[in-house]
Amino acid sequence: MFPVEKIRADFPILQRTVNGKPLVYFDNAATSQTPQVVIDTIVDYYQNYNANIHRGVHTLSQEATDKYEQARILLQQHFNAEHAYEMIFTSGTTHSINMVASGFGSLLNKGDEVIVSALEHHSNIVPWQMLCEKTGAVLKVIPMNLDGSLQMDTYQNLLSEKTALVFCNHISNALGTINPIKEIIDKAHQVGAAVLIDGAQACPHIKPDVQALDVDFYVASAHKICGPTGVGLLYGKQEWLEKLPPYQGGGEMIETVTFEKTTYAGLPHKFEAGTPNICGGIAFGAAIAYMNNIGFDAIAKYENELLDYGTAKLLEIDGLQIYGTTNKTSVISFNVDEVHPYDIGTILDKLGVAVRTGHHCAQPIMDFYQIPGTIRASFAFYNTKEEIDILVAAVKRAVAMFV
Ligand SMILES: *Cc1c(COP(=O)(O)O)cnc(C)c1O
């Protein structure tokens, strides 16, 4: 049995009430909650060894540098990267994607093609549009099916020797559907294109193996994996990170500077200009360690039980429709009849239930279904079936008010 009660005790926030009701937190796809070990790691940093890294000979600076580099190694092991210096600390997924997009600005030529999927988060659409505008490259879109899957035959037809880059999320944040990224990567490589996978939504549920995937770039945010906000990851294969120009100029990313010429530092420092989020990086490592202690197989199995239970219970409600119905993680995106998702979300909050309503930064998906948005309940490994019962009862109450 999955020790959910023991796990819940690790998360102090789960004890609080909202509007006089026990908090039911089902907005995990927007950000996850933080276990005490991660909070303790943050406090420990500021209480005991707060210092700038890599620069000082003094003890505090060395301690901070060691912990920060240990966190990088933890990330390397978690994602099974070949080298620790292929793990670049960023401020989050959006930052990571922009770094790659900006780097490709000097590698793409007019007429090159960039392929993105129809299931992307806005942070995975806008940087590529900007890149294409700047370089004259052409943006192509892999269309989606009604069940939330991608049209893989069309993808095959879009690929050609003109394809320079392919971008796709591992798991859609709006629908929770899992994309066939291995197939997407292999097919792109057959035409010599590079692939960036947005793992922001996948990493809370599965442990990606970047070498087995043979992916060129993989990005994630700590705050969706029990870590703090403001820190994330850019994994890049060494050969690609060496090919890309630096993103920002500043301290830490240079080897020598004169007014005539600057030579850049090696990896990972080339991409880590300025003082990074030191505490955040260390806490990111603590969060990854915490989740690995529980085990991603156990997490996935338990979350699947929650998904099946929640799906069955919600579908008992008349007029309830779920979007994204194939091969999913524990995210349920739904509407009830014509009731506006915002109206239901507001009532749910009054009853202590936190869900996300709206377009989930994925407006093209909402346009595809011709809906203004959805109600998205996203479950984490610290949620319970009892909480799902509370959600279902609350949705019923809300619907009764509006229908
Ligand atoms: C959350 C999310 C992002 C953006 O992550 P930030 O941490 O806000 O930068 C990008 N893509 C997907 C799939 C996401 O779920």
Ligand as a Chemical Component Dictionary entry (heavy atoms), coordinates in Angstrom:
data_LIG
# 
_chem_comp.id                   LIG 
_chem_comp.type                 NON-POLYMER 
_chem_comp.pdbx_formal_charge   0 
_chem_comp.three_letter_code    LIG 
# 
loop_
_chem_comp_atom.comp_id 
_chem_comp_atom.atom_id 
_chem_comp_atom.alt_atom_id 
_chem_comp_atom.type_symbol 
_chem_comp_atom.charge 
_chem_comp_atom.model_Cartn_x 
_chem_comp_atom.model_Cartn_y 
_chem_comp_atom.model_Cartn_z 
_chem_comp_atom.pdbx_ordinal 
LIG C1 C1 C 0 4.428 24.936 -16.335 1  
LIG C2 C2 C 0 4.812 24.629 -17.709 2  
LIG C3 C3 C 0 5.668 25.470 -18.438 3  
LIG C4 C4 C 0 6.193 26.754 -17.872 4  
LIG O1 O1 O 0 6.967 26.531 -16.755 5  
LIG P1 P1 P 0 7.503 27.769 -15.878 6  
LIG O2 O2 O 0 7.968 27.128 -14.619 7  
LIG O3 O3 O 0 6.336 28.670 -15.684 8  
LIG O4 O4 O 0 8.582 28.419 -16.670 9  
LIG C5 C5 C 0 6.012 25.090 -19.715 10 
LIG N1 N1 N 0 5.546 23.960 -20.266 11 
LIG C6 C6 C 0 4.713 23.125 -19.616 12 
LIG C7 C7 C 0 4.243 21.875 -20.264 13 
LIG C8 C8 C 0 4.319 23.436 -18.315 14 
LIG O5 O5 O 0 3.499 22.608 -17.661 15 
# 
loop_
_chem_comp_bond.comp_id 
_chem_comp_bond.atom_id_1 
_chem_comp_bond.atom_id_2 
_chem_comp_bond.value_order 
_chem_comp_bond.pdbx_ordinal 
LIG C1 C2 SING 1  
LIG C2 C3 SING 2  
LIG C2 C8 DOUB 3  
LIG C3 C4 SING 4  
LIG C3 C5 DOUB 5  
LIG C4 O1 SING 6  
LIG O1 P1 SING 7  
LIG P1 O2 DOUB 8  
LIG P1 O3 SING 9  
LIG P1 O4 SING 10 
LIG C5 N1 SING 11 
LIG N1 C6 DOUB 12 
LIG C6 C7 SING 13 
LIG C6 C8 SING 14 
LIG C8 O5 SING 15 
# 
